[in-house]
Amino acid sequence: MATSELKEYIAGDTTLEAFIARPAAGQGPHPAVLIAHDWSGRRAFACEKAEYFAERGFVGIAIDFYGKGIFGADGDVERNSSLMTPLVEDRQLIRDRAQAALQMAKALDGVDDGRVAAIGFCFGGMCVLELARSGAQFNGAISVHGLLGQGDGVKTETVSSSVLCLHGNDDPMVPPEQVSAFQQEMSDSGADWQMHIYGGTMHAFTNPAANNPDFGTVYNQCAEARAMASIDRFLEEVLA
């Protein structure tokens, strides 16, 4: 069984807190997978994903973008929006907090700092893409039903990490023109990128708690299974 712990780290003047799940077998060093949370914060969904990856031999690290002890809630649109919006509007702040998490992860005992990937869900997908756009040195960025649009005030540097985007074709938060612009951006950056698009699939399709078609968030078991299989193959490739 994987073991877990909480770890504080600092980005600027903000204290953040990660949930770290370690593989049961061996002392390592192990490759690491960072998990960037959705708009409700580093709650059970992100921590369970850290445990999922620990069971597969990675150090799973659910990272924090809001600050220690700051969380939203399932279905609380007003609260979650109030937490997410300041970061969406300040992409440099996202990059700073993502880079702080990456450096924390690379410095952990038992982590192979040359084999690190990051995966993000919804808001977190945008966060790991900003980490890749910043030119940070890591192996792979995975956006799962993430927001793909570029922010103001920052530019896309040379993207050194491989990039995998998993997207629902019927996601109302990511219109087709945003998808096309992202594809062009990744090509222009010289990135090794790929995108898998699932038909009949809306936003938040990997989250069993998502059940609000009017808002555009609906769990899709089939798309989730396909996405997780693609994630496993991608990690096997980039962290080999």
C-alpha positions in Angstrom: 0.0 0.0 0.0 1.2 3.5 -0.8 2.2 5.8 2.0 1.2 9.5 2.0 2.2 12.8 3.7 1.5 16.5 3.5 4.3 18.9 2.7 4.4 22.7 2.8 6.3 24.7 0.2 6.5 28.4 -0.7 5.8 30.3 -3.8 6.6 34.0 -3.4 4.9 35.0 -0.1 2.3 32.2 -0.2 2.5 28.9 1.7 1.1 26.0 -0.3 0.6 22.4 0.7 1.1 19.3 -1.4 -0.3 15.8 -0.8 2.4 13.2 -1.6 1.8 9.5 -2.2 4.8 7.2 -2.5 5.0 3.7 -3.9 5.0 0.9 -1.5 7.8 -1.0 -3.2 11.5 0.0 -3.3 13.3 3.1 -2.1 13.6 4.7 -5.5 14.5 7.0 -7.0 11.1 6.9 -8.6 9.7 9.1 -11.4 7.2 11.7 -10.2 3.8 12.8 -11.4 2.5 16.2 -10.3 -1.3 16.5 -10.2 -2.8 20.0 -10.6 -6.3 20.3 -9.1 -9.5 21.5 -10.6 -11.1 24.8 -9.7 -12.3 23.4 -6.3 -8.7 23.1 -5.0 -6.4 20.3 -3.8 -9.2 18.1 -2.5 -10.0 14.4 -2.6 -10.1 14.1 -6.4 -6.5 15.3 -6.8 -5.3 13.3 -3.8 -6.9 10.1 -5.1 -5.1 10.7 -8.4 -1.8 11.0 -6.5 -2.5 7.6 -4.9 -3.5 6.1 -8.3 -0.1 7.0 -9.7 1.7 5.8 -6.6 0.1 2.4 -7.0 1.7 2.4 -10.5 5.2 3.1 -9.2 5.4 6.9 -9.4 5.6 9.4 -6.6 2.2 11.1 -7.0 2.2 14.7 -5.8 -1.1 16.6 -5.7 0.1 20.2 -5.8 -1.7 23.4 -4.6 -2.4 26.7 -6.4 -4.7 28.4 -3.8 -2.7 28.3 -0.6 -2.6 26.0 2.4 -6.1 25.2 3.8 -7.9 27.1 1.0 -10.5 25.0 -0.7 -13.7 25.3 -2.7 -16.4 22.7 -2.9 -18.2 20.5 -5.4 -21.0 22.5 -7.1 -20.2 25.8 -5.5 -19.7 27.9 -8.6 -19.4 31.2 -6.8 -16.8 30.0 -4.3 -14.8 28.1 -6.9 -14.9 31.0 -9.4 -13.7 33.4 -6.7 -10.6 31.2 -6.1 -9.8 30.4 -9.7 -10.4 33.7 -11.5 -7.5 35.7 -10.0 -5.1 33.1 -11.3 -6.7 32.7 -14.7 -6.2 36.5 -15.0 -2.6 36.3 -13.8 -0.8 33.6 -15.8 2.6 34.6 -14.4 1.3 33.8 -10.9 0.2 30.4 -12.1 3.6 29.9 -13.6 5.4 30.9 -10.4 3.3 28.5 -8.3 3.7 25.7 -10.8 7.5 26.2 -11.0 7.7 26.2 -7.2 5.8 22.9 -7.1 8.1 21.5 -9.7 11.2 22.4 -7.8 9.8 21.1 -4.6 9.0 17.8 -6.3 12.4 17.4 -7.9 14.1 18.0 -4.5 12.1 15.3 -2.7 13.9 12.3 -1.3 13.2 9.2 -3.5 12.3 11.2 -6.6 14.3 10.9 -9.9 14.5 14.6 -10.8 15.2 13.7 -14.4 11.8 11.9 -14.8 9.0 14.2 -13.9 5.6 14.8 -15.5 2.6 17.0 -14.6 -1.1 16.3 -15.2 -3.9 18.7 -14.6 -7.7 18.5 -14.6 -9.9 21.4 -15.8 -8.3 24.6 -14.3 -5.3 22.3 -13.4 -5.0 21.5 -17.1 -4.4 25.1 -17.8 -1.9 25.3 -15.0 0.3 22.4 -16.4 0.1 24.0 -19.8 1.4 27.2 -18.4 4.2 25.3 -16.8 5.1 23.9 -20.2 4.7 27.4 -21.8 7.1 28.8 -19.3 9.9 26.7 -20.7 10.3 24.7 -17.5 12.4 21.6 -17.7 10.3 18.5 -17.2 9.3 15.5 -19.3 5.6 15.7 -20.0 2.5 17.9 -19.5 -1.0 16.4 -19.7 -4.1 18.5 -19.8 -7.3 16.7 -19.1 -10.4 18.7 -20.1 -8.2 21.7 -19.5 -8.6 25.3 -20.5 -6.4 25.9 -23.6 -6.5 29.6 -24.2 -3.3 31.7 -23.8 -3.2 34.4 -21.2 -2.3 38.1 -21.5 1.1 39.4 -20.3 3.1 36.2 -20.8 4.5 34.5 -23.9 5.1 31.0 -24.8 8.7 30.1 -24.5 10.3 27.1 -26.1 8.2 24.1 -24.9 10.7 21.4 -23.9 8.2 18.9 -22.4 6.1 16.6 -24.5 2.4 17.6 -24.4 -0.8 15.5 -24.3 -4.2 17.2 -24.4 -7.4 15.1 -23.7 -10.4 17.1 -24.7 -14.2 16.7 -25.0 -15.5 17.7 -28.3 -18.7 19.2 -26.7 -16.9 21.1 -24.0 -18.6 24.6 -24.0 -15.7 26.1 -22.1 -13.2 25.3 -24.8 -14.7 26.3 -28.2 -13.3 25.0 -31.5 -11.5 28.2 -32.3 -9.6 27.8 -28.9 -8.6 24.3 -29.9 -7.3 25.4 -33.3 -5.4 28.3 -31.8 -3.8 26.0 -29.2 -2.8 23.5 -31.9 -1.1 26.2 -33.9 0.6 27.6 -30.8 2.1 24.2 -29.9 3.2 23.7 -33.5 4.8 27.2 -33.6 6.6 26.5 -30.3 8.2 23.3 -31.8 6.6 21.2 -29.1 6.1 17.4 -29.3 2.4 17.5 -28.9 -0.7 15.4 -29.4 -4.4 15.9 -28.8 -7.1 13.3 -28.3 -10.7 14.6 -28.8 -13.7 12.5 -27.5 -17.0 12.9 -29.3 -20.2 13.4 -27.4 -18.1 14.5 -24.4 -18.4 17.6 -22.3 -16.2 19.3 -19.7 -15.0 17.5 -16.5 -15.6 14.1 -18.1 -13.2 12.3 -15.7 -14.9 13.6 -12.5 -17.8 11.3 -11.3 -19.2 14.2 -9.3 -19.8 16.2 -12.5 -23.5 16.1 -13.4 -24.5 19.6 -14.6 -25.3 19.5 -18.3 -26.6 23.1 -18.2 -23.2 24.3 -17.0 -21.4 21.9 -19.4 -19.8 19.5 -16.8 -20.8 15.9 -17.2 -19.0 12.7 -16.2 -18.4 10.2 -19.1 -17.2 6.8 -18.0 -16.1 5.7 -21.5 -14.1 8.9 -22.1 -12.5 8.6 -18.7 -11.4 5.1 -19.4 -9.9 6.1 -22.8 -8.2 9.1 -21.2 -6.6 7.1 -18.4 -5.3 4.5 -20.9 -3.8 7.3 -23.0 -2.3 8.9 -19.9 -0.7 5.6 -18.8 0.8 5.1 -22.3 2.1 8.7 -22.4 3.8 8.4 -19.0 5.4 5.1 -20.0 6.9 6.8 -23.0 8.1 10.1 -21.5 9.3 8.7 -18.2 11.0 5.6 -19.5 
